[in-house]
Amino acid sequence: MSITANTAAAVELEPAHAQIVSATLPLIGAHIDEITTEFYRRMFAAHPELLRNLFNRGNQAEGAQQRALAASIATFATHLVDPSLPHPAELLSRIGHKHASLGVTADQYPIVYDNLFAAIVTVLGADTVTDEVAAAWDRVFWIMADTLIALERDLYRAAGVADGDVYRRARVISRVDDPSGAVLLTVRSVGEPFAGFLPGQYVSVGVTMPDGARQLRQYSLVNAPRGYELTFAVKPVPAVADQPAGAVSGWIAANVCIGDLLDVTVPFGDLPAPSGDEPLVLISAGIGITPMIGMLEYLALEAPDAAVQVLHADRSDLSHPLRERQRELLAQLPKASLDVWYEDGMTAGAAEAHPGLLTLEKVDLAADAHVYLCGNSGFVQAVRSQLVDRGVPAERLHCELFSPNDWLLG
């Protein structure tokens, strides 16, 4: 379930509000980093439990969440000012699914509203944020918020849960340490069983850190969508330059054992399920392989005659997550092909890999293929640009990001 440009409520700004928003968008944009920084400072000072138990502290420290909030509101406001621009339906859909996976509820939106508008006044000044300006931006916020609230309620209803009641206590029944360093955990609910899910969906996993904070991270499901068990892969994030190591991924890899209990949500995610009736292209980099493995698991069971073209990029065959499982699944799909690029070169066991970065320059793609793309922000942006240049239409291009940078997809 997702928002689409055809199904989204056709809500427009009143002409006077649109004129004010259009006039003040450049000013808001010029100060957006200051506004979002002040917003989160205010909100976490008033509600420290949100930073400890809901928001990703790593994204906060790096500023990723602040940029995501700023860009999403600015993108939505730009559409409201000029409805002829493409509707940001995909952006809203991704945000709604991620919110649902975190258990966000309607009563939390006023907290965001109060602190965001206080931050705008603090940064721009009361002389600039007049009653008229405040009223116009108030309308922008609540049109966007009401759209997301409606989607999230529909998602909860479709999942058969009350609003926000998405967490289940689950026991780890299997742990597999992949040669790449990724850890595959299989869990089963100790109460109400997990229902079915769609390939490419993910769950939020909650763990209690050594300082007592309950941190949440989202991981793609890599098992076939049958039965009541969920399997997800966790790849520890190493420290790079001035970015610290991933606190949650590292803790899970070092500490979680068979028999342990975790908080795991029911699945969400808006990647469309492949039908197998049309050609498919699955493009991934690094741990972005996980939703693609989930799709291959599904196809091996439900559509083994599907035409599937798999492209994967990694540092080397040693860092390639779920490499053996990927090949096992492709062996079950007679119309599947695999191309791999290893940036740091090849070992003797990876003789068929291309050297260097993944490029589509010499890759033939079926004209009617549905293309799925997942990896870090830079990879997704670069490959998406190549696909757009090759004429892949938006309705056949499905992207997934593992960071709060959905706005980069436009």
PyMOL commands that set and color helices and strands:
alter all, ss='L'
color gray80, all
select helices_A, chain A and resi 15-30+32-46+48-53+57-62+64-81+89-102+106-124+131-159+247-255+286-302+323-331+348-350+377-389+394-396+406-409
alter helices_A, ss='H'
color red, helices_A
select strands_A, chain A and resi 167-177+183-189+202-208+214-220+229-234+261-265+280-285+308-314+336-342+354-355+370-375+397-401
alter strands_A, ss='S'
color yellow, strands_A
deselect
rebuild
show_as cartoon
